[in-house]
Amino acid sequence: MKTVVITGATSGIGLATARKFVGKGYNVIGIGHSETNCDRAKEKILSDYPEAKIIYFVANLMQLSEVKRVADELEKYITANCNGEIYALINNVGGVRSWYQTTAEGYEQQFALNHLASFMLTYRLLPYIEMALGRVIMTCSNSHKGIKMHWEDIMLKDGYNPLTAYKQSKLCNILFAEALNERYSNNGIRAYAVDPGLVNTDIGNKQTGGVVNLIWSLRKKHGVLPEIPAETYVHLCEQKTAPKGLYYYLCRERKFSREVTEENANRLFDLSEKLCGIKYRDLVVEL
Ligand SMILES: NC(=O)c1ccc[n+]([C@@H]2O[C@H](COP(=O)([O-])OP(=O)(O)OC[C@H]3O[C@@H](n4cnc5c(N)ncnc54)[C@H](OP(=O)(O)O)[C@@H]3O)[C@@H](O)[C@H]2O)c1
């Protein structure tokens, strides 16, 4: 049985994706930050699929210390229960903020949750993904287009605009996928960025206020159900030979921003390593 790890799997796109993978017979490990929401999500899935192999781990992925703690727990669980293999890691967790807010570790919250958490978790789980010649999938967004990286002020502290911060974090998602492919595609690991489209979820109504909350309440009504983008993650995992594209929407390759260059991908990778205090290793086995 193949194992899939999904972050932000308690609501919206992550929950719908967890349910789809369970329905296809995968062993699903979800991560959420509220124990109550994790229990509720698990119950929902089990009510549809009583035989489901599904377990949730609780962690506030906004904090790198919490990412490391849950990675320790996952390592033990995966070694004991999943033959030490992860077939797919779906870095889906994400959030929106209305104002400049930092984490306890001092990082702007959208950058920390939408990018750094995935960067750190992937680093920790890479050996298990390597064992399965697996796939890493980021939940990106069409909003990554029309923005450049603010290299001189990556946390956007100077004149903070929440939408700019969100867009930049989504550009980080696809740059990270690109960097992973550059480093590890020869080792049989493939990374992708999925554009879910506009989806009717509560993302813009959680820990937000003012205009962001209001605009999202109106905008989300035009979104599709989360089950629609969930198909794309399953599609990318169900192909026997890993698809060669980078950016996918509705199970098809889509054009991405011209800002997605090798240079930008490497620059973000190096910077993220420094901010996380880690160094991704070279994998030994070349296919
Ligand atoms: N909705 C859209 O139109 C859209 C479009 C493009 C991209 N996206 C991307 O899709 C992804 C999922 O968003 P969604 O729309 O499905 O929103 P969502 O329903 O709010 O899902 C976000 C998930 O992340 C979890 N989460 C939030 N903060 C966390 C934290 N600090 N630690 C751990 N987990 C945390 C949430 O937990 P709770 O359930 O407990 O809140 C939830 O499971 C995000 O990366 C977002 O940027 C969404």
The ligand as an SDF file (V2000), in Angstrom:
LIG
                    3D

 48 52  0  0  0  0  0  0  0  0999 V2000
   -8.9690   28.2210   -2.0890 N   0  0  0  0  0  0  0  0  0  0  0  0
   -8.4050   28.6540   -3.1990 C   0  0  0  0  0  0  0  0  0  0  0  0
   -9.0550   29.2530   -4.0790 O   0  0  0  0  0  0  0  0  0  0  0  0
   -6.9410   28.4300   -3.4350 C   0  0  0  0  0  0  0  0  0  0  0  0
   -6.4030   28.8390   -4.6710 C   0  0  0  0  0  0  0  0  0  0  0  0
   -5.0560   28.6510   -4.9250 C   0  0  0  0  0  0  0  0  0  0  0  0
   -4.2650   28.0310   -3.9630 C   0  0  0  0  0  0  0  0  0  0  0  0
   -4.8190   27.6490   -2.7690 N   0  0  0  0  0  0  0  0  0  0  0  0
   -3.9170   26.9820   -1.8050 C   0  0  0  0  0  0  0  0  0  0  0  0
   -4.5180   25.7870   -1.3690 O   0  0  0  0  0  0  0  0  0  0  0  0
   -3.9560   25.3940   -0.1250 C   0  0  0  0  0  0  0  0  0  0  0  0
   -5.0640   24.9190    0.7790 C   0  0  0  0  0  0  0  0  0  0  0  0
   -5.9370   25.9860    1.0120 O   0  0  0  0  0  0  0  0  0  0  0  0
   -7.5300   25.8410    1.1000 P   0  0  0  0  0  0  0  0  0  0  0  0
   -8.0960   26.8380    0.1670 O   0  0  0  0  0  0  0  0  0  0  0  0
   -7.9420   24.4260    0.9950 O   0  0  0  0  0  0  0  0  0  0  0  0
   -7.7860   26.4430    2.5760 O   0  0  0  0  0  0  0  0  0  0  0  0
   -8.1450   25.7650    3.9600 P   0  0  0  0  0  0  0  0  0  0  0  0
   -9.4080   24.9850    3.8530 O   0  0  0  0  0  0  0  0  0  0  0  0
   -8.0780   26.8400    4.9690 O   0  0  0  0  0  0  0  0  0  0  0  0
   -6.9580   24.7350    4.1850 O   0  0  0  0  0  0  0  0  0  0  0  0
   -5.7690   25.0710    4.8390 C   0  0  0  0  0  0  0  0  0  0  0  0
   -5.3170   23.8870    5.6560 C   0  0  0  0  0  0  0  0  0  0  0  0
   -4.1140   24.2320    6.3520 O   0  0  0  0  0  0  0  0  0  0  0  0
   -4.3290   24.0410    7.7570 C   0  0  0  0  0  0  0  0  0  0  0  0
   -3.5320   24.9890    8.5060 N   0  0  0  0  0  0  0  0  0  0  0  0
   -3.6610   26.3280    8.5750 C   0  0  0  0  0  0  0  0  0  0  0  0
   -2.7280   26.8670    9.3680 N   0  0  0  0  0  0  0  0  0  0  0  0
   -1.9750   25.8340    9.8170 C   0  0  0  0  0  0  0  0  0  0  0  0
   -0.8600   25.7350   10.6740 C   0  0  0  0  0  0  0  0  0  0  0  0
   -0.3200   26.8120   11.2610 N   0  0  0  0  0  0  0  0  0  0  0  0
   -0.3210   24.5140   10.9050 N   0  0  0  0  0  0  0  0  0  0  0  0
   -0.8600   23.4080   10.3410 C   0  0  0  0  0  0  0  0  0  0  0  0
   -1.9240   23.4380    9.5360 N   0  0  0  0  0  0  0  0  0  0  0  0
   -2.4780   24.6390    9.2750 C   0  0  0  0  0  0  0  0  0  0  0  0
   -5.8200   24.2440    7.9490 C   0  0  0  0  0  0  0  0  0  0  0  0
   -6.2530   23.7180    9.1760 O   0  0  0  0  0  0  0  0  0  0  0  0
   -7.7310   24.0850    9.7760 P   0  0  0  0  0  0  0  0  0  0  0  0
   -8.7010   23.2210    9.0220 O   0  0  0  0  0  0  0  0  0  0  0  0
   -7.6080   23.6840   11.2130 O   0  0  0  0  0  0  0  0  0  0  0  0
   -7.9550   25.5310    9.5690 O   0  0  0  0  0  0  0  0  0  0  0  0
   -6.3340   23.4910    6.7320 C   0  0  0  0  0  0  0  0  0  0  0  0
   -6.2460   22.1030    6.9280 O   0  0  0  0  0  0  0  0  0  0  0  0
   -3.1720   26.6020    0.3710 C   0  0  0  0  0  0  0  0  0  0  0  0
   -1.7930   26.3770    0.1580 O   0  0  0  0  0  0  0  0  0  0  0  0
   -3.6480   27.7370   -0.5160 C   0  0  0  0  0  0  0  0  0  0  0  0
   -2.6640   28.7340   -0.6870 O   0  0  0  0  0  0  0  0  0  0  0  0
   -6.1130   27.8270   -2.4860 C   0  0  0  0  0  0  0  0  0  0  0  0
  1  2  1  0
  2  3  2  0
  2  4  1  0
  4  5  1  0
  4 48  2  0
  5  6  2  0
  6  7  1  0
  7  8  2  0
  8  9  1  0
  8 48  1  0
  9 10  1  0
  9 46  1  0
 10 11  1  0
 11 12  1  0
 11 44  1  0
 12 13  1  0
 13 14  1  0
 14 15  2  0
 14 16  1  0
 14 17  1  0
 17 18  1  0
 18 19  2  0
 18 20  1  0
 18 21  1  0
 21 22  1  0
 22 23  1  0
 23 24  1  0
 23 42  1  0
 24 25  1  0
 25 26  1  0
 25 36  1  0
 26 27  1  0
 26 35  1  0
 27 28  2  0
 28 29  1  0
 29 30  1  0
 29 35  2  0
 30 31  1  0
 30 32  2  0
 32 33  1  0
 33 34  2  0
 34 35  1  0
 36 37  1  0
 36 42  1  0
 37 38  1  0
 38 39  2  0
 38 40  1  0
 38 41  1  0
 42 43  1  0
 44 45  1  0
 44 46  1  0
 46 47  1  0
M  CHG  2   8   1  16  -1
M  END
$$$$
